Amino acid sequence: MRIIPAIDIIEGKCVRLSKGDYSTKKIYNEHPLEIAKQYEAHGIEYLHLVDLDGAKASHIVNHKVLETIATKTNLKIDFGGGLKTDDDLRIAFESGAGQITGGSIAVKKPDIFKSWLSKFGADKIILGADANNEKIAISGWLEESDEELIPFVKNYIKEGVSYVICTDIAKDGMLQGPSFDLYKKMIEQCHSDPENSGEASLKLIASGGISKFDELPKLAELGCEGTIIGKAIYENKISLKQLEHYIVNS
């Protein structure tokens, strides 16, 4: 299972929110590159970079932060937050993103999201399926849609999606443990569907609520392809040494 630390950006600074609420913003570092370099120094290869200003503005904002981290580290970066147009994607990829995550766009403008899948391929386009009570949330989690999480993901797997980041918003930033039951259900239902028995299969990336190291092997055992870790690192609940050891020995 891939270990993917998260850096969330507001006004160029590394922050964390609780349950996606912007009023809970806590700044952890004025210089995201410093954090990214620490990750790389501990053997971490991947980074989940979220443009929270972009998510609010509905277009890419913090691409300079992306470019700085991409040019000054070897981290493989997936980038999300407010990507709505082909031009946003062009800027993200030109700034060094290896993958992009589309969430709201996949709900509100599925034709655009599907065109990105066709144009760039499933290895470059991640479906952001963030949910509250198993309903997809959109617009930086400021809105709840009528889309049910599992049917929504299944439909996109049929369209060729492979990578899915799922955040249970109720858990995000709360350090109370991830949604094991939800991920188990998703993996079982999305893999057991006969219509999905072809090449496309779910590569589920768990996100939200990670609070201690012991949760990581459990997520791996469930079949998660990766896990995104945010506040647990910043609040020293999980050390970079522990992550380094896990990566070396897994």
MARSERO-836352 format. One record per atom (N, C-alpha, C): residue in one letter; atom name; x, y, z. Coordinates in nm, 2 decimals. Layout:
- a;CA;X;Y;Z
...
//
This chain:
- m;N;0.08;-0.12;0.00
- m;CA;0.00;0.00;0.00
- m;C;0.09;0.13;0.00
- r;N;0.05;0.22;-0.09
- r;CA;0.13;0.34;-0.10
- r;C;0.10;0.44;0.02
- i;N;0.20;0.50;0.07
- i;CA;0.18;0.60;0.17
- i;C;0.19;0.74;0.11
- i;N;0.08;0.81;0.12
- i;CA;0.07;0.94;0.05
- i;C;0.04;1.05;0.14
- p;N;0.14;1.12;0.20
- p;CA;0.11;1.24;0.28
- p;C;0.04;1.35;0.21
- a;N;-0.03;1.42;0.29
- a;CA;-0.11;1.53;0.22
- a;C;-0.05;1.67;0.26
- i;N;-0.05;1.76;0.17
- i;CA;-0.03;1.90;0.20
- i;C;-0.14;1.98;0.14
- d;N;-0.21;2.05;0.23
- d;CA;-0.33;2.13;0.19
- d;C;-0.28;2.28;0.19
- i;N;-0.31;2.35;0.08
- i;CA;-0.26;2.48;0.07
- i;C;-0.37;2.59;0.07
- i;N;-0.35;2.69;0.16
- i;CA;-0.43;2.81;0.16
- i;C;-0.33;2.93;0.16
- e;N;-0.34;3.02;0.06
- e;CA;-0.25;3.13;0.05
- e;C;-0.11;3.09;0.05
- g;N;-0.08;2.98;-0.01
- g;CA;0.06;2.94;-0.03
- g;C;0.12;2.87;0.09
- k;N;0.04;2.85;0.20
- k;CA;0.08;2.79;0.33
- k;C;0.02;2.66;0.35
- c;N;0.10;2.57;0.42
- c;CA;0.05;2.44;0.45
- c;C;-0.04;2.44;0.57
- v;N;-0.17;2.40;0.55
- v;CA;-0.27;2.41;0.66
- v;C;-0.34;2.27;0.67
- r;N;-0.42;2.26;0.78
- r;CA;-0.52;2.15;0.79
- r;C;-0.65;2.20;0.83
- l;N;-0.76;2.14;0.79
- l;CA;-0.89;2.17;0.83
- l;C;-0.95;2.05;0.91
- s;N;-1.06;2.07;0.98
- s;CA;-1.13;1.96;1.04
- s;C;-1.27;1.95;0.96
- k;N;-1.30;1.83;0.91
- k;CA;-1.42;1.81;0.84
- k;C;-1.44;1.90;0.72
- g;N;-1.33;1.95;0.67
- g;CA;-1.33;2.04;0.55
- g;C;-1.38;2.18;0.58
- d;N;-1.39;2.22;0.71
- d;CA;-1.45;2.35;0.75
- d;C;-1.33;2.45;0.75
- y;N;-1.34;2.55;0.66
- y;CA;-1.24;2.65;0.64
- y;C;-1.22;2.73;0.77
- s;N;-1.32;2.74;0.86
- s;CA;-1.30;2.82;0.98
- s;C;-1.22;2.75;1.08
- t;N;-1.19;2.62;1.06
- t;CA;-1.10;2.54;1.15
- t;C;-0.95;2.54;1.11
- k;N;-0.92;2.63;1.01
- k;CA;-0.79;2.63;0.95
- k;C;-0.68;2.64;1.06
- k;N;-0.58;2.56;1.05
- k;CA;-0.46;2.57;1.13
- k;C;-0.34;2.56;1.04
- i;N;-0.25;2.67;1.05
- i;CA;-0.13;2.67;0.97
- i;C;-0.02;2.59;1.04
- y;N;0.04;2.50;0.96
- y;CA;0.15;2.42;1.01
- y;C;0.28;2.46;0.96
- n;N;0.29;2.52;0.84
- n;CA;0.41;2.56;0.79
- n;C;0.39;2.67;0.68
- e;N;0.47;2.78;0.69
- e;CA;0.46;2.88;0.59
- e;C;0.52;2.84;0.45
- h;N;0.60;2.73;0.46
- h;CA;0.67;2.69;0.34
- h;C;0.65;2.54;0.31
- p;N;0.55;2.51;0.23
- p;CA;0.52;2.37;0.19
- p;C;0.64;2.29;0.14
- l;N;0.73;2.36;0.07
- l;CA;0.85;2.28;0.02
- l;C;0.93;2.22;0.13
- e;N;0.94;2.29;0.25
- e;CA;1.01;2.23;0.36
- e;C;0.95;2.10;0.40
- i;N;0.82;2.10;0.41
- i;CA;0.75;1.97;0.45
- i;C;0.77;1.86;0.35
- a;N;0.76;1.90;0.22
- a;CA;0.77;1.80;0.11
- a;C;0.91;1.74;0.11
- k;N;1.01;1.82;0.14
- k;CA;1.15;1.77;0.15
- k;C;1.17;1.68;0.27
- q;N;1.10;1.71;0.38
- q;CA;1.11;1.61;0.49
- q;C;1.05;1.48;0.45
- y;N;0.94;1.48;0.38
- y;CA;0.88;1.35;0.34
- y;C;0.98;1.28;0.25
- e;N;1.03;1.34;0.15
- e;CA;1.13;1.28;0.06
- e;C;1.25;1.22;0.14
- a;N;1.30;1.29;0.23
- a;CA;1.41;1.25;0.31
- a;C;1.39;1.12;0.39
- h;N;1.26;1.09;0.41
- h;CA;1.22;0.97;0.48
- h;C;1.17;0.86;0.39
- g;N;1.21;0.87;0.26
- g;CA;1.18;0.76;0.17
- g;C;1.04;0.76;0.11
- i;N;0.97;0.87;0.14
- i;CA;0.83;0.88;0.08
- i;C;0.84;0.93;-0.06
- e;N;0.76;0.86;-0.15
- e;CA;0.77;0.89;-0.29
- e;C;0.65;0.97;-0.35
- y;N;0.54;0.97;-0.27
- y;CA;0.42;1.03;-0.32
- y;C;0.37;1.15;-0.24
- l;N;0.29;1.24;-0.30
- l;CA;0.24;1.35;-0.23
- l;C;0.10;1.38;-0.28
- h;N;0.01;1.41;-0.19
- h;CA;-0.13;1.45;-0.23
- h;C;-0.13;1.60;-0.19
- l;N;-0.14;1.68;-0.30
- l;CA;-0.14;1.83;-0.28
- l;C;-0.27;1.89;-0.32
- v;N;-0.33;1.96;-0.22
- v;CA;-0.47;2.01;-0.24
- v;C;-0.47;2.16;-0.24
- d;N;-0.52;2.22;-0.34
- d;CA;-0.53;2.36;-0.35
- d;C;-0.67;2.40;-0.29
- l;N;-0.67;2.44;-0.16
- l;CA;-0.80;2.47;-0.10
- l;C;-0.85;2.60;-0.15
- d;N;-0.76;2.70;-0.18
- d;CA;-0.81;2.82;-0.25
- d;C;-0.88;2.79;-0.38
- g;N;-0.82;2.70;-0.45
- g;CA;-0.87;2.66;-0.58
- g;C;-1.01;2.60;-0.57
- a;N;-1.03;2.51;-0.46
- a;CA;-1.15;2.45;-0.44
- a;C;-1.26;2.55;-0.42
- k;N;-1.23;2.66;-0.35
- k;CA;-1.33;2.76;-0.32
- k;C;-1.35;2.85;-0.45
- a;N;-1.24;2.87;-0.52
- a;CA;-1.25;2.97;-0.64
- a;C;-1.30;2.90;-0.76
- s;N;-1.31;2.76;-0.76
- s;CA;-1.35;2.68;-0.88
- s;C;-1.25;2.70;-1.00
- h;N;-1.13;2.73;-0.97
- h;CA;-1.02;2.72;-1.07
- h;C;-0.89;2.71;-1.00
- i;N;-0.78;2.67;-1.07
- i;CA;-0.65;2.64;-1.01
- i;C;-0.60;2.78;-0.96
- v;N;-0.54;2.78;-0.84
- v;CA;-0.49;2.90;-0.78
- v;C;-0.34;2.88;-0.74
- n;N;-0.31;2.77;-0.66
- n;CA;-0.18;2.76;-0.61
- n;C;-0.08;2.67;-0.69
- h;N;-0.09;2.69;-0.82
- h;CA;0.00;2.61;-0.91
- h;C;0.15;2.64;-0.89
- k;N;0.18;2.76;-0.84
- k;CA;0.32;2.79;-0.82
- k;C;0.38;2.70;-0.70
- v;N;0.30;2.67;-0.60
- v;CA;0.34;2.58;-0.50
- v;C;0.37;2.44;-0.56
- l;N;0.28;2.40;-0.64
- l;CA;0.29;2.27;-0.71
- l;C;0.42;2.27;-0.79
- e;N;0.45;2.37;-0.87
- e;CA;0.57;2.38;-0.95
- e;C;0.69;2.38;-0.87
- t;N;0.69;2.45;-0.76
- t;CA;0.81;2.46;-0.67
- t;C;0.84;2.32;-0.61
- i;N;0.74;2.25;-0.56
- i;CA;0.76;2.12;-0.50
- i;C;0.81;2.02;-0.61
- a;N;0.74;2.03;-0.73
- a;CA;0.77;1.93;-0.84
- a;C;0.91;1.95;-0.89
- t;N;0.96;2.08;-0.89
- t;CA;1.10;2.10;-0.95
- t;C;1.21;2.08;-0.85
- k;N;1.17;2.09;-0.72
- k;CA;1.28;2.08;-0.61
- k;C;1.27;1.95;-0.54
- t;N;1.18;1.86;-0.57
- t;CA;1.18;1.72;-0.52
- t;C;1.16;1.62;-0.63
- n;N;1.17;1.49;-0.60
- n;CA;1.13;1.39;-0.69
- n;C;1.00;1.33;-0.66
- l;N;0.92;1.39;-0.57
- l;CA;0.79;1.33;-0.53
- l;C;0.70;1.32;-0.65
- k;N;0.62;1.21;-0.65
- k;CA;0.52;1.20;-0.75
- k;C;0.39;1.26;-0.69
- i;N;0.34;1.36;-0.76
- i;CA;0.24;1.45;-0.70
- i;C;0.10;1.43;-0.77
- d;N;0.00;1.40;-0.68
- d;CA;-0.13;1.41;-0.74
- d;C;-0.19;1.54;-0.68
- f;N;-0.26;1.62;-0.77
- f;CA;-0.30;1.75;-0.74
- f;C;-0.45;1.77;-0.76
- g;N;-0.51;1.83;-0.66
- g;CA;-0.66;1.85;-0.67
- g;C;-0.70;1.98;-0.61
- g;N;-0.82;2.02;-0.63
- g;CA;-0.88;2.14;-0.58
- g;C;-0.92;2.24;-0.68
- g;N;-1.05;2.24;-0.72
- g;CA;-1.10;2.34;-0.81
- g;C;-1.07;2.33;-0.96
- l;N;-1.02;2.21;-1.00
- l;CA;-0.99;2.19;-1.14
- l;C;-1.12;2.17;-1.22
- k;N;-1.15;2.26;-1.30
- k;CA;-1.28;2.26;-1.37
- k;C;-1.27;2.26;-1.52
- t;N;-1.16;2.31;-1.58
- t;CA;-1.15;2.32;-1.72
- t;C;-1.02;2.25;-1.78
- d;N;-1.02;2.24;-1.91
- d;CA;-0.91;2.18;-1.97
- d;C;-0.78;2.27;-1.95
- d;N;-0.81;2.40;-1.94
- d;CA;-0.69;2.49;-1.91
- d;C;-0.64;2.47;-1.77
- d;N;-0.73;2.44;-1.67
- d;CA;-0.68;2.41;-1.53
- d;C;-0.59;2.29;-1.54
- l;N;-0.63;2.19;-1.61
- l;CA;-0.56;2.06;-1.62
- l;C;-0.42;2.09;-1.69
- r;N;-0.42;2.17;-1.79
- r;CA;-0.30;2.20;-1.87
- r;C;-0.20;2.26;-1.77
- i;N;-0.25;2.36;-1.69
- i;CA;-0.16;2.43;-1.59
- i;C;-0.11;2.33;-1.49
- a;N;-0.20;2.24;-1.44
- a;CA;-0.16;2.15;-1.34
- a;C;-0.05;2.05;-1.39
- f;N;-0.07;2.00;-1.51
- f;CA;0.03;1.90;-1.56
- f;C;0.16;1.98;-1.60
- e;N;0.15;2.10;-1.66
- e;CA;0.27;2.17;-1.69
- e;C;0.35;2.21;-1.57
- s;N;0.27;2.23;-1.45
- s;CA;0.34;2.27;-1.33
- s;C;0.40;2.15;-1.25
- g;N;0.38;2.03;-1.31
- g;CA;0.45;1.91;-1.25
- g;C;0.36;1.81;-1.19
- a;N;0.23;1.82;-1.20
- a;CA;0.14;1.71;-1.14
- a;C;0.16;1.59;-1.22
- g;N;0.17;1.47;-1.15
- g;CA;0.17;1.34;-1.22
- g;C;0.03;1.29;-1.24
- q;N;-0.06;1.33;-1.15
- q;CA;-0.20;1.29;-1.16
- q;C;-0.28;1.41;-1.11
- i;N;-0.40;1.42;-1.15
- i;CA;-0.49;1.52;-1.10
- i;C;-0.62;1.45;-1.04
- t;N;-0.68;1.51;-0.94
- t;CA;-0.80;1.46;-0.88
- t;C;-0.92;1.55;-0.92
- g;N;-1.02;1.49;-0.97
- g;CA;-1.15;1.56;-1.00
- g;C;-1.26;1.51;-0.91
- g;N;-1.32;1.60;-0.84
- g;CA;-1.43;1.56;-0.75
- g;C;-1.56;1.62;-0.80
- s;N;-1.58;1.75;-0.77
- s;CA;-1.71;1.82;-0.80
- s;C;-1.74;1.81;-0.95
- i;N;-1.63;1.82;-1.03
- i;CA;-1.65;1.82;-1.18
- i;C;-1.71;1.69;-1.22
- a;N;-1.68;1.58;-1.16
- a;CA;-1.73;1.45;-1.19
- a;C;-1.88;1.43;-1.16
- v;N;-1.92;1.52;-1.07
- v;CA;-2.07;1.52;-1.04
- v;C;-2.14;1.62;-1.12
- k;N;-2.09;1.74;-1.13
- k;CA;-2.16;1.85;-1.20
- k;C;-2.15;1.85;-1.35
- k;N;-2.03;1.81;-1.40
- k;CA;-2.01;1.81;-1.54
- k;C;-1.94;1.68;-1.58
- p;N;-2.01;1.57;-1.57
- p;CA;-1.95;1.44;-1.60
- p;C;-1.89;1.43;-1.74
- d;N;-1.95;1.50;-1.84
- d;CA;-1.89;1.49;-1.97
- d;C;-1.75;1.54;-1.98
- i;N;-1.72;1.65;-1.91
- i;CA;-1.59;1.70;-1.90
- i;C;-1.49;1.60;-1.84
- f;N;-1.54;1.55;-1.72
- f;CA;-1.45;1.45;-1.65
- f;C;-1.42;1.33;-1.74
- k;N;-1.52;1.28;-1.81
- k;CA;-1.50;1.16;-1.90
- k;C;-1.41;1.20;-2.01
- s;N;-1.42;1.32;-2.06
- s;CA;-1.33;1.36;-2.17
- s;C;-1.18;1.36;-2.12
- w;N;-1.16;1.40;-1.99
- w;CA;-1.03;1.40;-1.94
- w;C;-0.98;1.25;-1.93
- l;N;-1.06;1.16;-1.89
- l;CA;-1.03;1.02;-1.88
- l;C;-0.98;0.97;-2.02
- s;N;-1.06;1.01;-2.12
- s;CA;-1.03;0.97;-2.26
- s;C;-0.90;1.03;-2.31
- k;N;-0.88;1.15;-2.27
- k;CA;-0.76;1.23;-2.33
- k;C;-0.63;1.19;-2.25
- f;N;-0.64;1.17;-2.12
- f;CA;-0.52;1.15;-2.04
- f;C;-0.50;1.01;-1.99
- g;N;-0.61;0.93;-1.99
- g;CA;-0.60;0.79;-1.94
- g;C;-0.62;0.78;-1.79
- a;N;-0.66;0.66;-1.75
- a;CA;-0.70;0.63;-1.61
- a;C;-0.58;0.65;-1.51
- d;N;-0.46;0.64;-1.56
- d;CA;-0.34;0.65;-1.47
- d;C;-0.32;0.80;-1.43
- k;N;-0.37;0.89;-1.51
- k;CA;-0.35;1.03;-1.48
- k;C;-0.47;1.10;-1.41
- i;N;-0.58;1.04;-1.42
- i;CA;-0.71;1.10;-1.37
- i;C;-0.76;1.02;-1.25
- i;N;-0.76;1.09;-1.13
- i;CA;-0.82;1.02;-1.01
- i;C;-0.96;1.07;-0.99
- l;N;-1.05;0.98;-0.95
- l;CA;-1.18;1.03;-0.91
- l;C;-1.18;1.06;-0.76
- g;N;-1.22;1.18;-0.73
- g;CA;-1.23;1.22;-0.59
- g;C;-1.38;1.20;-0.54
- a;N;-1.39;1.09;-0.46
- a;CA;-1.53;1.05;-0.42
- a;C;-1.54;1.08;-0.27
- d;N;-1.56;1.20;-0.23
- d;CA;-1.56;1.24;-0.09
- d;C;-1.71;1.24;-0.05
- a;N;-1.73;1.18;0.07
- a;CA;-1.87;1.15;0.11
- a;C;-1.90;1.19;0.25
- n;N;-2.03;1.22;0.27
- n;CA;-2.08;1.25;0.40
- n;C;-2.21;1.16;0.41
- n;N;-2.21;1.07;0.51
- n;CA;-2.32;0.97;0.51
- n;C;-2.35;0.90;0.38
- e;N;-2.24;0.86;0.32
- e;CA;-2.24;0.79;0.19
- e;C;-2.30;0.87;0.07
- k;N;-2.31;1.00;0.09
- k;CA;-2.36;1.09;-0.02
- k;C;-2.23;1.17;-0.06
- i;N;-2.22;1.18;-0.19
- i;CA;-2.10;1.26;-0.25
- i;C;-2.11;1.41;-0.21
- a;N;-2.00;1.46;-0.16
- a;CA;-2.00;1.60;-0.13
- a;C;-1.91;1.68;-0.23
- i;N;-1.95;1.80;-0.26
- i;CA;-1.88;1.87;-0.37
- i;C;-1.85;2.02;-0.33
- s;N;-1.78;2.09;-0.42
- s;CA;-1.75;2.23;-0.39
- s;C;-1.67;2.25;-0.26
- g;N;-1.56;2.18;-0.25
- g;CA;-1.48;2.19;-0.13
- g;C;-1.55;2.14;-0.01
- w;N;-1.65;2.05;-0.03
- w;CA;-1.73;1.99;0.07
- w;C;-1.83;2.09;0.13
- l;N;-1.85;2.20;0.06
- l;CA;-1.95;2.29;0.11
- l;C;-2.09;2.26;0.07
- e;N;-2.11;2.16;-0.03
- e;CA;-2.24;2.11;-0.07
- e;C;-2.24;1.96;-0.06
- e;N;-2.36;1.91;-0.04
- e;CA;-2.39;1.77;-0.05
- e;C;-2.47;1.74;-0.17
- s;N;-2.43;1.64;-0.25
- s;CA;-2.51;1.61;-0.37
- s;C;-2.61;1.50;-0.34
- d;N;-2.69;1.46;-0.44
- d;CA;-2.78;1.35;-0.43
- d;C;-2.72;1.22;-0.47
- e;N;-2.59;1.22;-0.51
- e;CA;-2.53;1.10;-0.56
- e;C;-2.49;1.01;-0.44
- e;N;-2.53;0.88;-0.45
- e;CA;-2.49;0.78;-0.36
- e;C;-2.35;0.74;-0.39
- l;N;-2.27;0.73;-0.29
- l;CA;-2.12;0.70;-0.31
- l;C;-2.09;0.58;-0.39
- i;N;-2.14;0.46;-0.35
- i;CA;-2.10;0.34;-0.42
- i;C;-2.15;0.33;-0.56
- p;N;-2.28;0.36;-0.59
- p;CA;-2.33;0.36;-0.73
- p;C;-2.25;0.46;-0.82
- f;N;-2.21;0.57;-0.76
- f;CA;-2.14;0.68;-0.82
- f;C;-2.00;0.62;-0.87
- v;N;-1.93;0.56;-0.77
- v;CA;-1.80;0.50;-0.80
- v;C;-1.81;0.39;-0.90
- k;N;-1.91;0.30;-0.89
- k;CA;-1.93;0.19;-0.98
- k;C;-1.95;0.24;-1.13
- n;N;-2.03;0.35;-1.14
- n;CA;-2.06;0.40;-1.27
- n;C;-1.93;0.45;-1.34
- y;N;-1.84;0.51;-1.26
- y;CA;-1.72;0.57;-1.31
- y;C;-1.62;0.46;-1.34
- i;N;-1.62;0.35;-1.27
- i;CA;-1.54;0.23;-1.30
- i;C;-1.57;0.18;-1.44
- k;N;-1.70;0.18;-1.47
- k;CA;-1.75;0.13;-1.60
- k;C;-1.70;0.23;-1.71
- e;N;-1.68;0.35;-1.67
- e;CA;-1.63;0.45;-1.77
- e;C;-1.48;0.45;-1.78
- g;N;-1.41;0.36;-1.70
- g;CA;-1.27;0.34;-1.71
- g;C;-1.18;0.40;-1.60
- v;N;-1.25;0.46;-1.50
- v;CA;-1.18;0.51;-1.38
- v;C;-1.11;0.39;-1.31
- s;N;-0.99;0.41;-1.26
- s;CA;-0.92;0.31;-1.18
- s;C;-0.89;0.36;-1.04
- y;N;-0.83;0.48;-1.03
- y;CA;-0.79;0.53;-0.90
- y;C;-0.91;0.62;-0.84
- v;N;-0.94;0.59;-0.72
- v;CA;-1.05;0.66;-0.65
- v;C;-1.00;0.70;-0.51
- i;N;-1.00;0.83;-0.48
- i;CA;-0.97;0.87;-0.34
- i;C;-1.10;0.89;-0.27
- c;N;-1.12;0.82;-0.16
- c;CA;-1.25;0.84;-0.09
- c;C;-1.22;0.89;0.05
- t;N;-1.27;1.01;0.08
- t;CA;-1.26;1.07;0.21
- t;C;-1.40;1.06;0.28
- d;N;-1.41;1.01;0.40
- d;CA;-1.53;1.02;0.48
- d;C;-1.52;1.15;0.56
- i;N;-1.60;1.25;0.51
- i;CA;-1.58;1.38;0.57
- i;C;-1.60;1.39;0.72
- a;N;-1.69;1.30;0.77
- a;CA;-1.71;1.30;0.92
- a;C;-1.58;1.26;0.99
- k;N;-1.49;1.19;0.93
- k;CA;-1.37;1.15;0.99
- k;C;-1.25;1.24;0.97
- d;N;-1.26;1.33;0.86
- d;CA;-1.15;1.40;0.82
- d;C;-1.10;1.50;0.92
- g;N;-0.97;1.49;0.95
- g;CA;-0.90;1.58;1.05
- g;C;-0.94;1.56;1.19
- m;N;-1.02;1.45;1.22
- m;CA;-1.07;1.43;1.36
- m;C;-0.98;1.34;1.44
- l;N;-0.88;1.27;1.37
- l;CA;-0.79;1.18;1.44
- l;C;-0.87;1.07;1.52
- q;N;-0.97;1.02;1.46
- q;CA;-1.05;0.92;1.53
- q;C;-1.06;0.79;1.46
- g;N;-0.97;0.77;1.36
- g;CA;-0.96;0.65;1.29
- g;C;-1.04;0.66;1.16
- p;N;-0.99;0.58;1.05
- p;CA;-1.06;0.59;0.92
- p;C;-1.18;0.50;0.92
- s;N;-1.25;0.51;0.81
- s;CA;-1.38;0.44;0.79
- s;C;-1.35;0.30;0.73
- f;N;-1.30;0.21;0.82
- f;CA;-1.27;0.07;0.77
- f;C;-1.40;0.01;0.71
- d;N;-1.51;0.02;0.77
- d;CA;-1.63;-0.05;0.72
- d;C;-1.67;0.00;0.59
- l;N;-1.66;0.13;0.57
- l;CA;-1.70;0.19;0.44
- l;C;-1.60;0.14;0.33
- y;N;-1.47;0.14;0.36
- y;CA;-1.38;0.10;0.26
- y;C;-1.39;-0.05;0.22
- k;N;-1.42;-0.13;0.33
- k;CA;-1.45;-0.27;0.30
- k;C;-1.57;-0.29;0.21
- k;N;-1.67;-0.22;0.24
- k;CA;-1.79;-0.23;0.16
- k;C;-1.77;-0.18;0.01
- m;N;-1.69;-0.07;0.00
- m;CA;-1.66;-0.02;-0.14
- m;C;-1.58;-0.13;-0.22
- i;N;-1.48;-0.18;-0.15
- i;CA;-1.39;-0.28;-0.22
- i;C;-1.47;-0.40;-0.26
- e;N;-1.55;-0.45;-0.17
- e;CA;-1.63;-0.57;-0.19
- e;C;-1.73;-0.54;-0.31
- q;N;-1.80;-0.44;-0.30
- q;CA;-1.91;-0.41;-0.39
- q;C;-1.86;-0.37;-0.53
- c;N;-1.75;-0.30;-0.53
- c;CA;-1.70;-0.25;-0.66
- c;C;-1.62;-0.36;-0.73
- h;N;-1.57;-0.46;-0.66
- h;CA;-1.50;-0.57;-0.72
- h;C;-1.60;-0.69;-0.75
- s;N;-1.70;-0.70;-0.68
- s;CA;-1.79;-0.81;-0.69
- s;C;-1.89;-0.79;-0.80
- d;N;-1.91;-0.67;-0.85
- d;CA;-2.00;-0.64;-0.96
- d;C;-1.95;-0.71;-1.09
- p;N;-2.03;-0.81;-1.14
- p;CA;-1.99;-0.88;-1.26
- p;C;-1.96;-0.79;-1.38
- e;N;-2.03;-0.67;-1.39
- e;CA;-2.00;-0.58;-1.50
- e;C;-1.86;-0.52;-1.49
- n;N;-1.80;-0.53;-1.37
- n;CA;-1.67;-0.47;-1.35
- n;C;-1.56;-0.57;-1.34
- s;N;-1.59;-0.69;-1.39
- s;CA;-1.49;-0.80;-1.38
- s;C;-1.39;-0.80;-1.50
- g;N;-1.39;-0.69;-1.58
- g;CA;-1.29;-0.68;-1.68
- g;C;-1.16;-0.62;-1.63
- e;N;-1.09;-0.55;-1.71
- e;CA;-0.96;-0.50;-1.67
- e;C;-0.97;-0.39;-1.56
- a;N;-1.07;-0.31;-1.57
- a;CA;-1.08;-0.20;-1.48
- a;C;-1.12;-0.25;-1.34
- s;N;-1.04;-0.22;-1.24
- s;CA;-1.07;-0.25;-1.11
- s;C;-1.04;-0.14;-1.01
- l;N;-1.10;-0.13;-0.90
- l;CA;-1.09;-0.02;-0.81
- l;C;-0.95;-0.02;-0.74
- k;N;-0.88;0.09;-0.76
- k;CA;-0.76;0.12;-0.68
- k;C;-0.80;0.22;-0.58
- l;N;-0.84;0.18;-0.46
- l;CA;-0.90;0.27;-0.36
- l;C;-0.79;0.33;-0.27
- i;N;-0.79;0.46;-0.26
- i;CA;-0.70;0.54;-0.18
- i;C;-0.78;0.59;-0.06
- a;N;-0.75;0.54;0.06
- a;CA;-0.83;0.58;0.18
- a;C;-0.77;0.72;0.23
- s;N;-0.87;0.80;0.27
- s;CA;-0.83;0.93;0.32
- s;C;-0.92;0.98;0.43
- g;N;-0.87;1.04;0.53
- g;CA;-0.95;1.09;0.64
- g;C;-0.95;1.01;0.76
- g;N;-0.91;1.07;0.88
- g;CA;-0.93;1.01;1.01
- g;C;-0.81;0.93;1.05
- i;N;-0.71;0.90;0.97
- i;CA;-0.59;0.82;1.01
- i;C;-0.54;0.89;1.14
- s;N;-0.52;0.81;1.25
- s;CA;-0.49;0.86;1.38
- s;C;-0.37;0.79;1.44
- k;N;-0.34;0.67;1.40
- k;CA;-0.22;0.60;1.45
- k;C;-0.17;0.50;1.35
- f;N;-0.04;0.46;1.37
- f;CA;0.03;0.38;1.28
- f;C;-0.04;0.25;1.26
- d;N;-0.10;0.19;1.37
- d;CA;-0.16;0.05;1.36
- d;C;-0.27;0.04;1.25
- e;N;-0.33;0.16;1.22
- e;CA;-0.44;0.16;1.12
- e;C;-0.39;0.13;0.98
- l;N;-0.26;0.16;0.95
- l;CA;-0.21;0.14;0.82
- l;C;-0.21;0.00;0.77
- p;N;-0.16;-0.10;0.85
- p;CA;-0.17;-0.24;0.81
- p;C;-0.31;-0.29;0.79
- k;N;-0.40;-0.24;0.87
- k;CA;-0.54;-0.28;0.85
- k;C;-0.60;-0.23;0.72
- l;N;-0.57;-0.11;0.68
- l;CA;-0.61;-0.06;0.55
- l;C;-0.55;-0.14;0.44
- a;N;-0.42;-0.18;0.45
- a;CA;-0.36;-0.26;0.35
- a;C;-0.43;-0.39;0.34
- e;N;-0.46;-0.45;0.45
- e;CA;-0.53;-0.58;0.46
- e;C;-0.66;-0.58;0.39
- l;N;-0.73;-0.47;0.40
- l;CA;-0.86;-0.45;0.34
- l;C;-0.85;-0.45;0.19
- g;N;-0.73;-0.41;0.14
- g;CA;-0.71;-0.40;-0.01
- g;C;-0.70;-0.26;-0.06
- c;N;-0.68;-0.16;0.03
- c;CA;-0.66;-0.02;-0.02
- c;C;-0.53;-0.02;-0.09
- e;N;-0.53;0.05;-0.20
- e;CA;-0.41;0.07;-0.29
- e;C;-0.31;0.17;-0.23
- g;N;-0.37;0.27;-0.16
- g;CA;-0.29;0.37;-0.09
- g;C;-0.37;0.43;0.02
- t;N;-0.30;0.51;0.10
- t;CA;-0.37;0.59;0.20
- t;C;-0.30;0.73;0.22
- i;N;-0.39;0.83;0.23
- i;CA;-0.35;0.96;0.24
- i;C;-0.35;1.00;0.39
- i;N;-0.23;1.05;0.44
- i;CA;-0.22;1.08;0.58
- i;C;-0.19;1.23;0.59
- g;N;-0.27;1.30;0.68
- g;CA;-0.25;1.44;0.69
- g;C;-0.22;1.48;0.83
- k;N;-0.33;1.51;0.91
- k;CA;-0.31;1.57;1.04
- k;C;-0.23;1.48;1.14
- a;N;-0.24;1.35;1.12
- a;CA;-0.17;1.25;1.21
- a;C;-0.02;1.28;1.20
- i;N;0.03;1.32;1.09
- i;CA;0.18;1.35;1.08
- i;C;0.20;1.48;1.15
- y;N;0.12;1.58;1.12
- y;CA;0.15;1.72;1.17
- y;C;0.13;1.72;1.32
- e;N;0.05;1.64;1.37
- e;CA;0.02;1.64;1.52
- e;C;0.11;1.53;1.59
- n;N;0.20;1.48;1.51
- n;CA;0.30;1.38;1.57
- n;C;0.23;1.25;1.63
- k;N;0.12;1.21;1.57
- k;CA;0.05;1.09;1.60
- k;C;0.12;0.97;1.53
- i;N;0.17;1.00;1.41
- i;CA;0.25;0.90;1.33
- i;C;0.38;0.97;1.29
- s;N;0.49;0.91;1.32
- s;CA;0.62;0.97;1.29
- s;C;0.67;0.94;1.15
- l;N;0.75;1.02;1.09
- l;CA;0.80;1.00;0.96
- l;C;0.90;0.87;0.96
- k;N;0.96;0.85;1.08
- k;CA;1.04;0.73;1.10
- k;C;0.96;0.60;1.09
- q;N;0.84;0.60;1.15
- q;CA;0.75;0.49;1.14
- q;C;0.71;0.47;0.99
- l;N;0.68;0.57;0.92
- l;CA;0.64;0.56;0.78
- l;C;0.76;0.51;0.70
- e;N;0.87;0.56;0.72
- e;CA;0.99;0.51;0.65
- e;C;1.01;0.36;0.67
- h;N;1.00;0.32;0.80
- h;CA;1.01;0.18;0.83
- h;C;0.91;0.09;0.76
- y;N;0.78;0.14;0.76
- y;CA;0.67;0.07;0.69
- y;C;0.70;0.06;0.54
- i;N;0.75;0.16;0.48
- i;CA;0.78;0.16;0.33
- i;C;0.89;0.06;0.30
- v;N;1.00;0.06;0.38
- v;CA;1.11;-0.02;0.36
- v;C;1.07;-0.17;0.37
- n;N;0.98;-0.20;0.47
- n;CA;0.95;-0.34;0.50
- n;C;0.82;-0.39;0.44
- s;N;0.76;-0.31;0.35
- s;CA;0.64;-0.36;0.29
- s;C;0.66;-0.39;0.15
//
